Structure formats: C-alpha cells, structure tokens
Amino acid sequence: MYLSRGRARAILIVLGTASLLLADNPMEDNYELSLRVQDFTEALVRRDTRAIYRFFNSAFRDEIPFARFDSAARSWYGNGRVVRAQHKVVDIQGPVGAVSIWPVFAGERNSRYLFQSWLLNGAAWELVWVSRMIDESFQYGRRDTAELRRVAQTALRHALTPPILGRLSGRPSRPDTVVLVRLGQPEETDMAVEGAKAVWLSPAQVGDLAVLPRVPFYVGFGIVRVFGDIAEAAVDFYPTPYGRLPRRQSVKVMLRRAAEGWRYTHATRVW
C-alpha cells in the first residue's frame, strides 16, 4: 500500500526500522534511508521526473543532463500511471544501501520492480542507481582517469587481503602471482601488489591454459566510479582449473578520499 510521508514517518518512529536485516547497522541510517525512499516513492507516483532526478548524487547530475534522464524515465512510464507502490530497505552495508520498490500501474494487477542503490555521503543518502528506469549507458563518475587508477589500485590491494578473500566461496588465498584481465578500461594500468607479482593478460590469454599461470583465480574490474570524496570499485574474481573458487564472485570495495589519497572504508556485498 502507498503511504503518505506523514504516516510513513509515524510508523517508522514507532518501529524504528521496518527492514533492518543486519544487527550492526545503525538504526538511524536505516530510518533516514527509509524516509528518503518514501520521498522517492511519492515522486514516482506523481510522475515528477525532476524531483526523481534530484535524488541522484551530484556526480550523476553533473554528468547526466536532466533532459536525458527525463527521456529515459518517461520511456519507462510509457502511457501508464503509477497508482501505488511499496518499498523496502533490503540491506545496508557501511555507506551502501540496497532498496526494492514495487510500483503498480493503473489497470495492472501485478506490480513491477525497481532495484535501487543508495550511497550515504556525509549525512545524506543519495541515489546511485535505479534499475529499468536507466540502463548501463548511463555511465558517470568515470571522467578522471588518473583518479580511477588510484581508486582501482587501492581497491585491489584491499580486495586481496585475507578478510575479503575469506568471504568468497572456496576461501582462496592470495597467490604469489596475481593475474589481472585487461578489458580496455581506463582504470587498467600497471599495478603493484605487495609481496606478489602482478601480470596483465587479455581475455584470450586467460582462456588459454598454456598461457595462464597456475593460479587459483584471476581478477578483473567491474565498475570503478568516483562520487566526489567517495569511490567504489567492483573487483571480480574468476575461477580457474587450479583453484577452489566455484564461480565468478564480485566484491564492492568502498573508499573515502583522505589527505594521503584514498582510504579503505568497507567491502560490501559479495555476489
């Protein structure tokens, strides 16, 4: 059922949080995100694309013109009208929040589905992504190649530590040789891995067992983005015949800008 903001506030105050799944998440973070999502849901029902656009972080708004977002959002609406919607804060890990929204259009019995990713930037939750309404062509936060490379280097260093590797299925150890797959992304550059040798291979070389070193996994970068003083890097781990990794797995590494460079804050979801 779609709730007004006032009623939603009252319910959230009584319950503290309706969907807190992890005990170590601060309740106030969940509460504030729930209020932001409630506001987003109201804008969704009103078909207020300008208000929806303002929920996105400043990097998105700096690089993606409103006209382009408005066109994509109106394409998602089509000729339909959202009459009600439910939402739920599914997960909060550090500064990253995952949200599900189920809008129902007039004349339709079943709800549709939107997945959202939010980022806690200082004291404010800002929208990073909303599925279906925008697609992968909406790339942003990737203009500064030098910054992307610094973020990728820092993220890789932390992704190869025992606490993060231990979260992967198969619990692999870091090998003496770290194989990275080159996909032609701007963040790919010569990288140092303390205590190990880093080797870049092409996708074709990685698929050739005569070339691929006997390593338990190889590594690639999914998406690396900078949102002002916060950055994220998805580090992908791929199985090889020489290790116990059962499938491709990814870790999102979150960093914050500091005087000395980028500082690790969290490793969020493993998927």
C-alpha positions as protocol buffer text, in pm:
chain_id: "A"
residue {
  index: 1
  type: MET
  ca { x: 0 y: 0 z: 0 }
}
residue {
  index: 2
  type: TYR
  ca { x: 125 y: 352 z: -79 }
}
residue {
  index: 3
  type: LEU
  ca { x: 165 y: 566 z: 236 }
}
residue {
  index: 4
  type: SER
  ca { x: 181 y: 940 z: 274 }
}
residue {
  index: 5
  type: ARG
  ca { x: 506 y: 1081 z: 408 }
}
residue {
  index: 6
  type: GLY
  ca { x: 344 y: 1183 z: 739 }
}
residue {
  index: 7
  type: ARG
  ca { x: 201 y: 839 z: 801 }
}
residue {
  index: 8
  type: ALA
  ca { x: 528 y: 676 z: 699 }
}
residue {
  index: 9
  type: ARG
  ca { x: 718 y: 894 z: 949 }
}
residue {
  index: 10
  type: ALA
  ca { x: 483 y: 791 z: 1227 }
}
residue {
  index: 11
  type: ILE
  ca { x: 520 y: 422 z: 1150 }
}
residue {
  index: 12
  type: LEU
  ca { x: 897 y: 447 z: 1121 }
}
residue {
  index: 13
  type: ILE
  ca { x: 924 y: 629 z: 1453 }
}
residue {
  index: 14
  type: VAL
  ca { x: 724 y: 359 z: 1626 }
}
residue {
  index: 15
  type: LEU
  ca { x: 906 y: 71 z: 1465 }
}
residue {
  index: 16
  type: GLY
  ca { x: 1249 y: 229 z: 1448 }
}
residue {
  index: 17
  type: THR
  ca { x: 1307 y: 45 z: 1125 }
}
residue {
  index: 18
  type: ALA
  ca { x: 1087 y: -184 z: 922 }
}
residue {
  index: 19
  type: SER
  ca { x: 1354 y: -380 z: 744 }
}
residue {
  index: 20
  type: LEU
  ca { x: 1680 y: -385 z: 938 }
}
residue {
  index: 21
  type: LEU
  ca { x: 1846 y: -713 z: 846 }
}
residue {
  index: 22
  type: LEU
  ca { x: 2197 y: -671 z: 984 }
}
residue {
  index: 23
  type: ALA
  ca { x: 2242 y: -614 z: 1357 }
}
residue {
  index: 24
  type: ASP
  ca { x: 2549 y: -392 z: 1318 }
}
residue {
  index: 25
  type: ASN
  ca { x: 2373 y: -133 z: 1101 }
}
residue {
  index: 26
  type: PRO
  ca { x: 2290 y: 190 z: 1288 }
}
residue {
  index: 27
  type: MET
  ca { x: 1914 y: 219 z: 1321 }
}
residue {
  index: 28
  type: GLU
  ca { x: 1921 y: 588 z: 1237 }
}
residue {
  index: 29
  type: ASP
  ca { x: 2083 y: 516 z: 899 }
}
residue {
  index: 30
  type: ASN
  ca { x: 1801 y: 279 z: 812 }
}
residue {
  index: 31
  type: TYR
  ca { x: 1544 y: 529 z: 934 }
}
residue {
  index: 32
  type: GLU
  ca { x: 1687 y: 816 z: 728 }
}
residue {
  index: 33
  type: LEU
  ca { x: 1717 y: 600 z: 416 }
}
residue {
  index: 34
  type: SER
  ca { x: 1359 y: 482 z: 461 }
}
residue {
  index: 35
  type: LEU
  ca { x: 1243 y: 843 z: 466 }
}
residue {
  index: 36
  type: ARG
  ca { x: 1442 y: 923 z: 152 }
}
residue {
  index: 37
  type: VAL
  ca { x: 1295 y: 621 z: -26 }
}
residue {
  index: 38
  type: GLN
  ca { x: 947 y: 722 z: 89 }
}
residue {
  index: 39
  type: ASP
  ca { x: 1002 y: 1064 z: -71 }
}
residue {
  index: 40
  type: PHE
  ca { x: 1129 y: 898 z: -389 }
}
residue {
  index: 41
  type: THR
  ca { x: 821 y: 676 z: -397 }
}
residue {
  index: 42
  type: GLU
  ca { x: 592 y: 976 z: -370 }
}
residue {
  index: 43
  type: ALA
  ca { x: 774 y: 1143 z: -659 }
}
residue {
  index: 44
  type: LEU
  ca { x: 742 y: 820 z: -858 }
}
residue {
  index: 45
  type: VAL
  ca { x: 366 y: 815 z: -809 }
}
residue {
  index: 46
  type: ARG
  ca { x: 339 y: 1184 z: -902 }
}
residue {
  index: 47
  type: ARG
  ca { x: 548 y: 1117 z: -1214 }
}
residue {
  index: 48
  type: ASP
  ca { x: 769 y: 1404 z: -1103 }
}
residue {
  index: 49
  type: THR
  ca { x: 1084 y: 1327 z: -1300 }
}
residue {
  index: 50
  type: ARG
  ca { x: 1254 y: 1649 z: -1189 }
}
residue {
  index: 51
  type: ALA
  ca { x: 1217 y: 1550 z: -823 }
}
residue {
  index: 52
  type: ILE
  ca { x: 1338 y: 1197 z: -900 }
}
residue {
  index: 53
  type: TYR
  ca { x: 1644 y: 1342 z: -1075 }
}
residue {
  index: 54
  type: ARG
  ca { x: 1733 y: 1546 z: -766 }
}
residue {
  index: 55
  type: PHE
  ca { x: 1766 y: 1229 z: -556 }
}
residue {
  index: 56
  type: PHE
  ca { x: 2072 y: 1127 z: -757 }
}
residue {
  index: 57
  type: ASN
  ca { x: 2418 y: 1216 z: -632 }
}
residue {
  index: 58
  type: SER
  ca { x: 2596 y: 1526 z: -761 }
}
residue {
  index: 59
  type: ALA
  ca { x: 2828 y: 1328 z: -993 }
}
residue {
  index: 60
  type: PHE
  ca { x: 2525 y: 1190 z: -1176 }
}
residue {
  index: 61
  type: ARG
  ca { x: 2362 y: 1534 z: -1202 }
}
residue {
  index: 62
  type: ASP
  ca { x: 2688 y: 1695 z: -1317 }
}
residue {
  index: 63
  type: GLU
  ca { x: 2739 y: 1446 z: -1599 }
}
residue {
  index: 64
  type: ILE
  ca { x: 2388 y: 1333 z: -1698 }
}
residue {
  index: 65
  type: PRO
  ca { x: 2167 y: 1618 z: -1825 }
}
residue {
  index: 66
  type: PHE
  ca { x: 1816 y: 1625 z: -1688 }
}
residue {
  index: 67
  type: ALA
  ca { x: 1674 y: 1608 z: -2040 }
}
residue {
  index: 68
  type: ARG
  ca { x: 1841 y: 1272 z: -2098 }
}
residue {
  index: 69
  type: PHE
  ca { x: 1722 y: 1129 z: -1767 }
}
residue {
  index: 70
  type: ASP
  ca { x: 1374 y: 1271 z: -1822 }
}
residue {
  index: 71
  type: SER
  ca { x: 1353 y: 1099 z: -2161 }
}
residue {
  index: 72
  type: ALA
  ca { x: 1455 y: 764 z: -2009 }
}
residue {
  index: 73
  type: ALA
  ca { x: 1215 y: 799 z: -1717 }
}
residue {
  index: 74
  type: ARG
  ca { x: 922 y: 890 z: -1941 }
}
residue {
  index: 75
  type: SER
  ca { x: 1002 y: 595 z: -2162 }
}
residue {
  index: 76
  type: TRP
  ca { x: 979 y: 371 z: -1855 }
}
residue {
  index: 77
  type: TYR
  ca { x: 641 y: 520 z: -1762 }
}
residue {
  index: 78
  type: GLY
  ca { x: 514 y: 499 z: -2119 }
}
residue {
  index: 79
  type: ASN
  ca { x: 148 y: 595 z: -2120 }
}
residue {
  index: 80
  type: GLY
  ca { x: 97 y: 437 z: -1781 }
}
residue {
  index: 81
  type: ARG
  ca { x: 30 y: 586 z: -1440 }
}
residue {
  index: 82
  type: VAL
  ca { x: 164 y: 452 z: -1109 }
}
residue {
  index: 83
  type: VAL
  ca { x: -127 y: 432 z: -865 }
}
residue {
  index: 84
  type: ARG
  ca { x: 52 y: 282 z: -565 }
}
residue {
  index: 85
  type: ALA
  ca { x: 389 y: 143 z: -465 }
}
residue {
  index: 86
  type: GLN
  ca { x: 557 y: -47 z: -187 }
}
residue {
  index: 87
  type: HIS
  ca { x: 921 y: -9 z: -89 }
}
residue {
  index: 88
  type: LYS
  ca { x: 1165 y: -183 z: 139 }
}
residue {
  index: 89
  type: VAL
  ca { x: 1519 y: -113 z: 255 }
}
residue {
  index: 90
  type: VAL
  ca { x: 1664 y: -457 z: 185 }
}
residue {
  index: 91
  type: ASP
  ca { x: 2016 y: -412 z: 314 }
}
residue {
  index: 92
  type: ILE
  ca { x: 2264 y: -157 z: 444 }
}
residue {
  index: 93
  type: GLN
  ca { x: 2634 y: -238 z: 443 }
}
residue {
  index: 94
  type: GLY
  ca { x: 2851 y: 52 z: 551 }
}
residue {
  index: 95
  type: PRO
  ca { x: 2767 y: 350 z: 329 }
}
residue {
  index: 96
  type: VAL
  ca { x: 2574 y: 146 z: 69 }
}
residue {
  index: 97
  type: GLY
  ca { x: 2201 y: 79 z: 84 }
}
residue {
  index: 98
  type: ALA
  ca { x: 2000 y: -160 z: -133 }
}
residue {
  index: 99
  type: VAL
  ca { x: 1630 y: -87 z: -182 }
}
residue {
  index: 100
  type: SER
  ca { x: 1343 y: -262 z: -359 }
}
residue {
  index: 101
  type: ILE
  ca { x: 1036 y: -78 z: -491 }
}
residue {
  index: 102
  type: TRP
  ca { x: 723 y: -241 z: -635 }
}
residue {
  index: 103
  type: PRO
  ca { x: 513 y: 11 z: -833 }
}
residue {
  index: 104
  type: VAL
  ca { x: 168 y: -85 z: -957 }
}
residue {
  index: 105
  type: PHE
  ca { x: 38 y: 80 z: -1275 }
}
residue {
  index: 106
  type: ALA
  ca { x: -326 y: 163 z: -1335 }
}
residue {
  index: 107
  type: GLY
  ca { x: -506 y: -130 z: -1495 }
}
residue {
  index: 108
  type: GLU
  ca { x: -236 y: -383 z: -1400 }
}
residue {
  index: 109
  type: ARG
  ca { x: -286 y: -648 z: -1131 }
}
residue {
  index: 110
  type: ASN
  ca { x: 81 y: -728 z: -1076 }
}
residue {
  index: 111
  type: SER
  ca { x: 348 y: -488 z: -958 }
}
residue {
  index: 112
  type: ARG
  ca { x: 662 y: -409 z: -1150 }
}
residue {
  index: 113
  type: TYR
  ca { x: 1004 y: -398 z: -983 }
}
residue {
  index: 114
  type: LEU
  ca { x: 1276 y: -138 z: -938 }
}
residue {
  index: 115
  type: PHE
  ca { x: 1606 y: -203 z: -763 }
}
residue {
  index: 116
  type: GLN
  ca { x: 1787 y: 96 z: -618 }
}
residue {
  index: 117
  type: SER
  ca { x: 2138 y: 151 z: -487 }
}
residue {
  index: 118
  type: TRP
  ca { x: 2190 y: 440 z: -245 }
}
residue {
  index: 119
  type: LEU
  ca { x: 2507 y: 593 z: -101 }
}
residue {
  index: 120
  type: LEU
  ca { x: 2550 y: 763 z: 237 }
}
residue {
  index: 121
  type: ASN
  ca { x: 2751 y: 1071 z: 150 }
}
residue {
  index: 122
  type: GLY
  ca { x: 2821 y: 1251 z: 476 }
}
residue {
  index: 123
  type: ALA
  ca { x: 2482 y: 1285 z: 644 }
}
residue {
  index: 124
  type: ALA
  ca { x: 2270 y: 1244 z: 330 }
}
residue {
  index: 125
  type: TRP
  ca { x: 2157 y: 935 z: 140 }
}
residue {
  index: 126
  type: GLU
  ca { x: 2197 y: 990 z: -235 }
}
residue {
  index: 127
  type: LEU
  ca { x: 2070 y: 775 z: -520 }
}
residue {
  index: 128
  type: VAL
  ca { x: 2335 y: 592 z: -724 }
}
residue {
  index: 129
  type: TRP
  ca { x: 2129 y: 366 z: -947 }
}
residue {
  index: 130
  type: VAL
  ca { x: 1772 y: 266 z: -1027 }
}
residue {
  index: 131
  type: SER
  ca { x: 1718 y: -35 z: -1249 }
}
residue {
  index: 132
  type: ARG
  ca { x: 1489 y: -40 z: -1554 }
}
residue {
  index: 133
  type: MET
  ca { x: 1442 y: 336 z: -1548 }
}
residue {
  index: 134
  type: ILE
  ca { x: 1806 y: 384 z: -1655 }
}
residue {
  index: 135
  type: ASP
  ca { x: 2043 y: 136 z: -1816 }
}
residue {
  index: 136
  type: GLU
  ca { x: 2416 y: 73 z: -1847 }
}
residue {
  index: 137
  type: SER
  ca { x: 2454 y: 355 z: -2099 }
}
residue {
  index: 138
  type: PHE
  ca { x: 2419 y: 598 z: -1807 }
}
residue {
  index: 139
  type: GLN
  ca { x: 2785 y: 581 z: -1710 }
}
residue {
  index: 140
  type: TYR
  ca { x: 2916 y: 853 z: -1480 }
}
residue {
  index: 141
  type: GLY
  ca { x: 3187 y: 916 z: -1221 }
}
residue {
  index: 142
  type: ARG
  ca { x: 3450 y: 794 z: -1468 }
}
residue {
  index: 143
  type: ARG
  ca { x: 3591 y: 1110 z: -1621 }
}
residue {
  index: 144
  type: ASP
  ca { x: 3919 y: 1139 z: -1426 }
}
residue {
  index: 145
  type: THR
  ca { x: 4137 y: 852 z: -1549 }
}
residue {
  index: 146
  type: ALA
  ca { x: 4419 y: 920 z: -1304 }
}
residue {
  index: 147
  type: GLU
  ca { x: 4175 y: 915 z: -1012 }
}
residue {
  index: 148
  type: LEU
  ca { x: 4014 y: 594 z: -1137 }
}
residue {
  index: 149
  type: ARG
  ca { x: 4354 y: 427 z: -1146 }
}
residue {
  index: 150
  type: ARG
  ca { x: 4435 y: 534 z: -792 }
}
residue {
  index: 151
  type: VAL
  ca { x: 4098 y: 402 z: -674 }
}
residue {
  index: 152
  type: ALA
  ca { x: 4148 y: 71 z: -858 }
}
residue {
  index: 153
  type: GLN
  ca { x: 4497 y: 25 z: -713 }
}
residue {
  index: 154
  type: THR
  ca { x: 4377 y: 85 z: -357 }
}
residue {
  index: 155
  type: ALA
  ca { x: 4070 y: -135 z: -403 }
}
residue {
  index: 156
  type: LEU
  ca { x: 4278 y: -420 z: -543 }
}
residue {
  index: 157
  type: ARG
  ca { x: 4521 y: -407 z: -253 }
}
residue {
  index: 158
  type: HIS
  ca { x: 4240 y: -446 z: -2 }
}
residue {
  index: 159
  type: ALA
  ca { x: 4041 y: -699 z: -206 }
}
residue {
  index: 160
  type: LEU
  ca { x: 4338 y: -937 z: -194 }
}
residue {
  index: 161
  type: THR
  ca { x: 4361 y: -937 z: 186 }
}
residue {
  index: 162
  type: PRO
  ca { x: 4254 y: -1242 z: 393 }
}
residue {
  index: 163
  type: PRO
  ca { x: 3943 y: -1077 z: 544 }
}
residue {
  index: 164
  type: ILE
  ca { x: 3793 y: -1015 z: 200 }
}
residue {
  index: 165
  type: LEU
  ca { x: 3919 y: -1331 z: 29 }
}
residue {
  index: 166
  type: GLY
  ca { x: 3777 y: -1525 z: 324 }
}
residue {
  index: 167
  type: ARG
  ca { x: 3428 y: -1404 z: 233 }
}
residue {
  index: 168
  type: LEU
  ca { x: 3443 y: -1573 z: -107 }
}
residue {
  index: 169
  type: SER
  ca { x: 3310 y: -1924 z: -159 }
}
residue {
  index: 170
  type: GLY
  ca { x: 3607 y: -2158 z: -157 }
}
residue {
  index: 171
  type: ARG
  ca { x: 3804 y: -1915 z: 64 }
}
residue {
  index: 172
  type: PRO
  ca { x: 4103 y: -1881 z: -169 }
}
residue {
  index: 173
  type: SER
  ca { x: 4439 y: -1748 z: -56 }
}
residue {
  index: 174
  type: ARG
  ca { x: 4626 y: -1480 z: -244 }
}
residue {
  index: 175
  type: PRO
  ca { x: 4870 y: -1642 z: -488 }
}
residue {
  index: 176
  type: ASP
  ca { x: 5230 y: -1535 z: -545 }
}
residue {
  index: 177
  type: THR
  ca { x: 5126 y: -1424 z: -895 }
}
residue {
  index: 178
  type: VAL
  ca { x: 4811 y: -1214 z: -934 }
}
residue {
  index: 179
  type: VAL
  ca { x: 4664 y: -1237 z: -1283 }
}
residue {
  index: 180
  type: LEU
  ca { x: 4455 y: -940 z: -1396 }
}
residue {
  index: 181
  type: VAL
  ca { x: 4241 y: -947 z: -1710 }
}
residue {
  index: 182
  type: ARG
  ca { x: 4269 y: -643 z: -1934 }
}
residue {
  index: 183
  type: LEU
  ca { x: 3929 y: -534 z: -2067 }
}
residue {
  index: 184
  type: GLY
  ca { x: 4030 y: -199 z: -2210 }
}
residue {
  index: 185
  type: GLN
  ca { x: 3900 y: 11 z: -1921 }
}
residue {
  index: 186
  type: PRO
  ca { x: 4070 y: 341 z: -1829 }
}
residue {
  index: 187
  type: GLU
  ca { x: 4148 y: 226 z: -1475 }
}
residue {
  index: 188
  type: GLU
  ca { x: 4365 y: -58 z: -1603 }
}
residue {
  index: 189
  type: THR
  ca { x: 4731 y: 33 z: -1557 }
}
residue {
  index: 190
  type: ASP
  ca { x: 5045 y: -121 z: -1414 }
}
residue {
  index: 191
  type: MET
  ca { x: 4961 y: -214 z: -1057 }
}
residue {
  index: 192
  type: ALA
  ca { x: 5178 y: -315 z: -767 }
}
residue {
  index: 193
  type: VAL
  ca { x: 5067 y: -598 z: -539 }
}
residue {
  index: 194
  type: GLU
  ca { x: 5275 y: -606 z: -223 }
}
residue {
  index: 195
  type: GLY
  ca { x: 5451 y: -941 z: -186 }
}
residue {
  index: 196
  type: ALA
  ca { x: 5326 y: -1072 z: -521 }
}
residue {
  index: 197
  type: LYS
  ca { x: 5382 y: -1033 z: -891 }
}
residue {
  index: 198
  type: ALA
  ca { x: 5104 y: -870 z: -1096 }
}
residue {
  index: 199
  type: VAL
  ca { x: 5053 y: -993 z: -1455 }
}
residue {
  index: 200
  type: TRP
  ca { x: 4806 y: -850 z: -1707 }
}
residue {
  index: 201
  type: LEU
  ca { x: 4656 y: -1090 z: -1963 }
}
residue {
  index: 202
  type: SER
  ca { x: 4396 y: -1046 z: -2234 }
}
residue {
  index: 203
  type: PRO
  ca { x: 4067 y: -1242 z: -2216 }
}
residue {
  index: 204
  type: ALA
  ca { x: 4201 y: -1475 z: -2487 }
}
residue {
  index: 205
  type: GLN
  ca { x: 4519 y: -1541 z: -2291 }
}
residue {
  index: 206
  type: VAL
  ca { x: 4325 y: -1607 z: -1972 }
}
residue {
  index: 207
  type: GLY
  ca { x: 4125 y: -1871 z: -2161 }
}
residue {
  index: 208
  type: ASP
  ca { x: 4443 y: -2045 z: -2278 }
}
residue {
  index: 209
  type: LEU
  ca { x: 4570 y: -2283 z: -2011 }
}
residue {
  index: 210
  type: ALA
  ca { x: 4907 y: -2294 z: -2187 }
}
residue {
  index: 211
  type: VAL
  ca { x: 4947 y: -1923 z: -2105 }
}
residue {
  index: 212
  type: LEU
  ca { x: 4754 y: -1886 z: -1779 }
}
residue {
  index: 213
  type: PRO
  ca { x: 4978 y: -1937 z: -1474 }
}
residue {
  index: 214
  type: ARG
  ca { x: 4869 y: -2197 z: -1221 }
}
residue {
  index: 215
  type: VAL
  ca { x: 4674 y: -1954 z: -1004 }
}
residue {
  index: 216
  type: PRO
  ca { x: 4354 y: -2019 z: -804 }
}
residue {
  index: 217
  type: PHE
  ca { x: 4173 y: -1723 z: -961 }
}
residue {
  index: 218
  type: TYR
  ca { x: 4222 y: -1423 z: -1183 }
}
residue {
  index: 219
  type: VAL
  ca { x: 4094 y: -1072 z: -1122 }
}
residue {
  index: 220
  type: GLY
  ca { x: 3913 y: -807 z: -1323 }
}
residue {
  index: 221
  type: PHE
  ca { x: 3743 y: -477 z: -1250 }
}
residue {
  index: 222
  type: GLY
  ca { x: 3370 y: -441 z: -1293 }
}
residue {
  index: 223
  type: ILE
  ca { x: 3284 y: -76 z: -1243 }
}
residue {
  index: 224
  type: VAL
  ca { x: 3503 y: 188 z: -1081 }
}
residue {
  index: 225
  type: ARG
  ca { x: 3340 y: 522 z: -1004 }
}
residue {
  index: 226
  type: VAL
  ca { x: 3419 y: 836 z: -812 }
}
residue {
  index: 227
  type: PHE
  ca { x: 3144 y: 1032 z: -634 }
}
residue {
  index: 228
  type: GLY
  ca { x: 3330 y: 1336 z: -509 }
}
residue {
  index: 229
  type: ASP
  ca { x: 3501 y: 1222 z: -188 }
}
residue {
  index: 230
  type: ILE
  ca { x: 3364 y: 866 z: -208 }
}
residue {
  index: 231
  type: ALA
  ca { x: 3460 y: 598 z: -459 }
}
residue {
  index: 232
  type: GLU
  ca { x: 3355 y: 242 z: -533 }
}
residue {
  index: 233
  type: ALA
  ca { x: 3526 y: -37 z: -720 }
}
residue {
  index: 234
  type: ALA
  ca { x: 3376 y: -374 z: -806 }
}
residue {
  index: 235
  type: VAL
  ca { x: 3653 y: -633 z: -802 }
}
residue {
  index: 236
  type: ASP
  ca { x: 3565 y: -954 z: -987 }
}
residue {
  index: 237
  type: PHE
  ca { x: 3722 y: -1291 z: -904 }
}
residue {
  index: 238
  type: TYR
  ca { x: 3710 y: -1558 z: -1174 }
}
residue {
  index: 239
  type: PRO
  ca { x: 3768 y: -1932 z: -1117 }
}
residue {
  index: 240
  type: THR
  ca { x: 4045 y: -2130 z: -1284 }
}
residue {
  index: 241
  type: PRO
  ca { x: 4102 y: -2507 z: -1301 }
}
residue {
  index: 242
  type: TYR
  ca { x: 4372 y: -2466 z: -1040 }
}
residue {
  index: 243
  type: GLY
  ca { x: 4165 y: -2334 z: -750 }
}
residue {
  index: 244
  type: ARG
  ca { x: 3854 y: -2395 z: -543 }
}
residue {
  index: 245
  type: LEU
  ca { x: 3657 y: -2088 z: -647 }
}
residue {
  index: 246
  type: PRO
  ca { x: 3323 y: -2239 z: -766 }
}
residue {
  index: 247
  type: ARG
  ca { x: 3209 y: -1945 z: -979 }
}
residue {
  index: 248
  type: ARG
  ca { x: 3273 y: -1583 z: -1059 }
}
residue {
  index: 249
  type: GLN
  ca { x: 3229 y: -1369 z: -750 }
}
residue {
  index: 250
  type: SER
  ca { x: 3248 y: -993 z: -701 }
}
residue {
  index: 251
  type: VAL
  ca { x: 3320 y: -764 z: -409 }
}
residue {
  index: 252
  type: LYS
  ca { x: 3237 y: -394 z: -395 }
}
residue {
  index: 253
  type: VAL
  ca { x: 3513 y: -200 z: -223 }
}
residue {
  index: 254
  type: MET
  ca { x: 3423 y: 142 z: -86 }
}
residue {
  index: 255
  type: LEU
  ca { x: 3686 y: 414 z: -38 }
}
residue {
  index: 256
  type: ARG
  ca { x: 3689 y: 767 z: 101 }
}
residue {
  index: 257
  type: ARG
  ca { x: 3921 y: 1047 z: -3 }
}
residue {
  index: 258
  type: ALA
  ca { x: 4183 y: 1138 z: 257 }
}
residue {
  index: 259
  type: ALA
  ca { x: 4484 y: 1369 z: 270 }
}
residue {
  index: 260
  type: GLU
  ca { x: 4716 y: 1083 z: 178 }
}
residue {
  index: 261
  type: GLY
  ca { x: 4496 y: 953 z: -103 }
}
residue {
  index: 262
  type: TRP
  ca { x: 4211 y: 702 z: -100 }
}
residue {
  index: 263
  type: ARG
  ca { x: 4134 y: 523 z: 227 }
}
residue {
  index: 264
  type: TYR
  ca { x: 3952 y: 191 z: 252 }
}
residue {
  index: 265
  type: THR
  ca { x: 3624 y: 204 z: 445 }
}
residue {
  index: 266
  type: HIS
  ca { x: 3417 y: -107 z: 365 }
}
residue {
  index: 267
  type: ALA
  ca { x: 3388 y: -414 z: 149 }
}
residue {
  index: 268
  type: THR
  ca { x: 3019 y: -453 z: 87 }
}
residue {
  index: 269
  type: ARG
  ca { x: 2827 y: -721 z: -97 }
}
residue {
  index: 270
  type: VAL
  ca { x: 2974 y: -1041 z: -229 }
}
residue {
  index: 271
  type: TRP
  ca { x: 2766 y: -1176 z: -520 }
}
